[in-house]
Amino acid sequence: MCLRKLPEIKAFTRPAGLSWDAPAEALERWAAPVAAAEDPATISIYEPIGADWFGEGFTAKRMAAALRAIGPNPVNVSINSPGGDVFEGLAIYNQLREHPAEVKVKVMGLAASAASFIAMAGDRIEMGLGSFMMIHNSWGVVIGNRHEMRAAAHLFDEFDASMRDIYVARTGLDGAEVSSLMDAETWLGARKAVDKGFADATFDDAEANSTGQARADVGARRRLDALLARQGVPRAERRRLMREISGTQDAAGPDAMPCAGVDTAALRRLIATLKN
């Protein structure tokens, strides 16, 4: 990145027994169709960060491929994501930070959790009116003994410090204030994000409010996933339930498509039941 001096974040080792997920509230707010394709100089992050069991998700590998295709030229990054895997998010942030030309970020709907610090890599950050950015402390699910639990807590401390450094460098806010915002899981509307330095300007673009035309089964699966997450169902259990609903077995081969043949009507009935 050529215009701003942002901290490089070191690579972290992914420990065994630790899994990540997007926050339940972010999943609920985000569960929207994917927008239409854009021009070749625009990289669209309209999915959770990191691969998921739907065969979707934006990864560092995809970002690397997109940047190679664009070359040493200015790049636009459009974001509508609930966040997700912090390891992938930090890698994507570093990729954009090191891009040799200008990086312009537009928050089209939501930049939450890991997606929020990816957005910070922009030389210029714009937020659509009605869009949101959410920052919070890192969190995940840990399985293991007391030593692994303590190691995970230490790792979370390091993640939080890294994210705080990114936000402080981008906004100019005091570190203590940023930590307080993270502790409180703060949702920032477009104008408030600009006021606090998390963005440079707002824009009123019809594209920011467009939902496009998505496949009905994708939208239904995402709404169901958000509702299950809100009720505290772990990520692995949600995956099992989605496979049962779709008829996809755990023994399926690696080339099997997750949630293939999903019964959209059944999903909608289940969603209505959960809401009630």
C-alpha positions as CSV (number, residue, x, y, z in Angstrom):
1,M,0.0,0.0,0.0
2,C,1.5,3.3,-1.0
3,L,-0.3,6.1,0.8
4,R,-0.6,5.0,4.5
5,K,1.8,3.6,7.0
6,L,0.0,0.7,8.7
7,P,1.6,-2.0,10.9
8,E,2.5,-5.3,9.4
9,I,0.9,-8.1,11.4
10,K,3.1,-11.2,12.0
11,A,1.8,-14.6,11.0
12,F,0.3,-16.7,13.8
13,T,0.4,-20.4,14.2
14,R,-3.1,-22.0,14.1
15,P,-3.3,-24.2,17.2
16,A,-5.1,-27.5,17.2
17,G,-8.5,-27.5,18.8
18,L,-9.3,-23.9,17.9
19,S,-12.0,-23.0,15.5
20,W,-13.4,-19.6,14.4
21,D,-16.8,-18.3,13.4
22,A,-18.4,-15.1,12.4
23,P,-20.4,-13.5,15.3
24,A,-24.1,-14.5,15.4
25,E,-25.4,-10.9,15.3
26,A,-23.1,-10.2,12.3
27,L,-24.4,-13.3,10.5
28,E,-28.0,-12.1,11.2
29,R,-27.4,-8.6,9.9
30,W,-25.4,-9.8,6.9
31,A,-27.6,-12.7,5.6
32,A,-28.1,-11.0,2.2
33,P,-27.7,-12.2,-1.4
34,V,-24.3,-11.8,-3.1
35,A,-24.1,-8.7,-5.3
36,A,-23.5,-8.9,-9.1
37,A,-20.1,-9.2,-10.6
38,E,-18.1,-6.0,-11.0
39,D,-15.2,-4.8,-13.1
40,P,-11.9,-6.6,-13.3
41,A,-10.1,-4.0,-11.1
42,T,-12.5,-4.6,-8.2
43,I,-12.2,-7.4,-5.7
44,S,-15.5,-8.3,-4.1
45,I,-15.5,-9.7,-0.6
46,Y,-19.2,-10.6,-0.2
47,E,-18.8,-13.8,1.9
48,P,-17.5,-14.9,5.3
49,I,-13.8,-14.7,5.7
50,G,-12.3,-18.2,5.3
51,A,-13.7,-21.2,3.6
52,D,-17.0,-22.6,5.0
53,W,-19.0,-25.7,4.5
54,F,-21.2,-24.1,1.8
55,G,-18.2,-24.2,-0.5
56,E,-18.1,-20.4,-0.1
57,G,-16.0,-18.0,1.8
58,F,-13.3,-15.5,0.9
59,T,-9.7,-16.7,1.5
60,A,-6.2,-15.3,1.3
61,K,-5.6,-17.6,-1.6
62,R,-8.4,-16.0,-3.5
63,M,-7.1,-12.5,-2.6
64,A,-3.6,-13.5,-3.9
65,A,-5.0,-14.7,-7.2
66,A,-7.1,-11.5,-7.6
67,L,-4.1,-9.3,-6.9
68,R,-1.9,-11.2,-9.3
69,A,-4.5,-10.7,-12.1
70,I,-4.7,-7.0,-11.4
71,G,-1.0,-6.5,-11.2
72,P,0.7,-3.4,-9.9
73,N,-2.3,-1.2,-10.6
74,P,-4.9,0.5,-8.4
75,V,-7.4,-1.8,-6.9
76,N,-10.9,-1.4,-5.5
77,V,-12.2,-3.7,-2.8
78,S,-15.9,-3.9,-2.1
79,I,-16.9,-5.5,1.2
80,N,-20.1,-7.0,2.5
81,S,-19.0,-9.6,5.0
82,P,-19.8,-10.7,8.6
83,G,-16.2,-11.6,9.2
84,G,-14.9,-15.1,10.2
85,D,-11.5,-16.7,10.3
86,V,-9.0,-14.2,12.0
87,F,-6.0,-16.1,10.5
88,E,-7.3,-15.6,7.0
89,G,-8.4,-12.0,7.8
90,L,-4.9,-11.0,8.9
91,A,-3.3,-12.6,5.9
92,I,-5.7,-10.7,3.6
93,Y,-5.0,-7.4,5.5
94,N,-1.3,-7.9,4.9
95,Q,-1.8,-8.7,1.2
96,L,-3.7,-5.4,0.7
97,R,-1.2,-3.5,2.9
98,E,1.7,-4.6,0.7
99,H,0.0,-3.9,-2.6
100,P,2.2,-1.4,-4.6
101,A,-0.7,0.8,-5.9
102,E,-3.6,2.6,-4.3
103,V,-6.2,0.5,-2.5
104,K,-9.7,1.9,-2.3
105,V,-12.2,0.1,0.0
106,K,-16.0,0.5,-0.2
107,V,-18.2,-1.0,2.5
108,M,-21.3,-1.9,0.6
109,G,-23.4,-3.3,3.5
110,L,-21.4,-4.8,6.4
111,A,-17.7,-5.0,7.4
112,A,-17.8,-6.9,10.7
113,S,-15.2,-8.6,12.8
114,A,-12.3,-9.8,10.6
115,A,-13.8,-7.9,7.6
116,S,-13.4,-4.7,9.6
117,F,-9.7,-4.8,9.9
118,I,-9.4,-6.0,6.3
119,A,-11.1,-2.7,5.4
120,M,-8.5,-0.8,7.3
121,A,-5.9,-1.7,4.6
122,G,-7.5,0.8,2.3
123,D,-5.8,4.0,1.4
124,R,-9.3,5.4,1.2
125,I,-12.3,3.8,2.9
126,E,-15.8,4.8,1.9
127,M,-19.0,3.5,3.5
128,G,-22.4,3.4,1.9
129,L,-25.2,5.2,3.7
130,G,-26.9,2.5,5.8
131,S,-23.8,0.3,6.0
132,F,-22.1,-0.8,9.3
133,M,-18.7,-1.6,10.6
134,M,-18.3,-3.8,13.7
135,I,-15.2,-4.2,15.8
136,H,-14.7,-6.5,18.8
137,N,-12.3,-8.7,20.6
138,S,-11.2,-11.9,19.0
139,W,-13.2,-15.0,19.9
140,G,-13.5,-18.7,19.0
141,V,-14.1,-22.2,20.3
142,V,-11.4,-24.1,22.0
143,I,-11.3,-27.8,22.7
144,G,-8.6,-29.2,24.9
145,N,-7.2,-29.4,28.4
146,R,-6.3,-26.5,30.7
147,H,-2.9,-26.0,29.1
148,E,-4.5,-25.6,25.7
149,M,-7.1,-23.2,27.2
150,R,-4.4,-21.0,28.7
151,A,-2.5,-21.1,25.4
152,A,-5.6,-20.0,23.5
153,A,-6.3,-17.1,25.9
154,H,-2.7,-15.9,25.4
155,L,-3.2,-16.2,21.6
156,F,-6.4,-14.2,21.9
157,D,-4.5,-11.5,23.8
158,E,-2.0,-11.3,20.9
159,F,-4.8,-11.1,18.3
160,D,-6.6,-8.3,20.2
161,A,-3.3,-6.4,20.4
162,S,-2.7,-6.8,16.7
163,M,-6.2,-5.6,15.8
164,R,-6.0,-2.7,18.2
165,D,-2.7,-1.6,16.5
166,I,-4.4,-1.7,13.1
167,Y,-7.3,0.4,14.3
168,V,-5.1,2.9,16.2
169,A,-2.8,3.4,13.2
170,R,-5.8,3.9,10.8
171,T,-7.9,6.1,13.0
172,G,-5.4,8.0,15.2
173,L,-7.5,7.2,18.3
174,D,-5.9,6.5,21.6
175,G,-5.2,2.8,22.2
176,A,-7.3,2.8,25.4
177,E,-10.3,4.2,23.5
178,V,-10.0,1.6,20.8
179,S,-9.7,-1.2,23.4
180,S,-12.9,0.1,25.0
181,L,-14.7,0.0,21.7
182,M,-13.5,-3.5,21.1
183,D,-14.5,-4.6,24.6
184,A,-18.0,-3.2,24.0
185,E,-18.4,-4.9,20.5
186,T,-19.1,-1.6,18.8
187,W,-21.3,-1.2,15.8
188,L,-20.5,1.9,13.8
189,G,-22.8,3.4,11.2
190,A,-21.3,5.1,8.2
191,R,-21.2,8.6,9.6
192,K,-20.0,7.6,13.0
193,A,-17.3,5.5,11.4
194,V,-16.1,8.6,9.5
195,D,-16.3,10.7,12.6
196,K,-14.0,8.3,14.5
197,G,-11.6,7.8,11.6
198,F,-12.5,4.3,10.6
199,A,-13.6,5.6,7.2
200,D,-12.9,8.6,5.1
201,A,-16.3,9.4,3.5
202,T,-19.8,8.1,2.9
203,F,-21.4,7.5,-0.4
204,D,-25.0,7.1,-1.5
205,D,-24.7,4.5,-4.2
206,A,-27.7,2.4,-5.4
207,E,-25.3,-0.5,-5.5
208,A,-24.8,-0.3,-1.8
209,N,-28.4,-1.0,-1.1
210,S,-29.0,-3.5,-3.9
211,T,-29.6,-7.1,-2.9
212,G,-29.3,-8.5,-6.5
213,Q,-30.9,-11.8,-7.5
214,A,-29.4,-14.7,-5.4
215,R,-30.3,-18.3,-5.4
216,A,-33.1,-19.0,-3.0
217,D,-31.3,-22.0,-1.4
218,V,-28.2,-19.9,-0.6
219,G,-30.2,-17.2,1.1
220,A,-32.2,-19.7,3.1
221,R,-29.1,-21.6,4.2
222,R,-27.5,-18.4,5.4
223,R,-30.6,-17.3,7.3
224,L,-30.8,-20.7,9.0
225,D,-27.1,-20.6,9.8
226,A,-27.5,-17.1,11.4
227,L,-30.5,-18.2,13.5
228,L,-28.7,-21.4,14.7
229,A,-25.6,-19.3,15.6
230,R,-27.8,-16.9,17.6
231,Q,-29.1,-19.8,19.6
232,G,-25.5,-20.8,20.5
233,V,-25.3,-23.9,18.3
234,P,-21.5,-24.5,17.7
235,R,-20.1,-24.3,14.1
236,A,-19.5,-28.0,13.8
237,E,-23.0,-28.9,15.0
238,R,-24.5,-26.3,12.5
239,R,-22.5,-28.0,9.8
240,R,-23.9,-31.4,10.8
241,L,-27.5,-30.1,10.8
242,M,-27.1,-28.5,7.4
243,R,-25.8,-31.7,6.0
244,E,-28.7,-33.7,7.4
245,I,-31.2,-31.2,6.0
246,S,-29.6,-31.4,2.6
247,G,-29.0,-35.1,2.6
248,T,-25.2,-34.7,2.3
249,Q,-23.4,-37.3,4.5
250,D,-20.1,-36.8,6.2
251,A,-18.7,-39.7,4.2
252,A,-19.2,-37.8,1.0
253,G,-16.0,-37.4,-1.1
254,P,-13.9,-34.3,-1.2
255,D,-15.5,-33.2,-4.5
256,A,-19.1,-33.4,-3.1
257,M,-20.9,-30.1,-3.1
258,P,-22.0,-29.1,0.5
259,C,-25.8,-28.7,0.8
260,A,-26.4,-30.0,-2.7
261,G,-30.1,-30.6,-3.4
262,V,-31.2,-28.6,-0.3
263,D,-35.0,-28.5,0.2
264,T,-35.5,-24.7,0.3
265,A,-39.2,-25.0,1.4
266,A,-38.1,-27.2,4.4
267,L,-35.4,-24.7,5.3
268,R,-37.9,-21.9,5.3
269,R,-40.3,-23.9,7.5
270,L,-37.5,-24.6,10.0
271,I,-36.5,-20.9,10.0
272,A,-40.1,-19.9,10.8
273,T,-40.2,-22.5,13.6
274,L,-36.9,-21.1,15.1
275,K,-38.2,-17.5,14.9
276,N,-41.3,-18.5,16.9
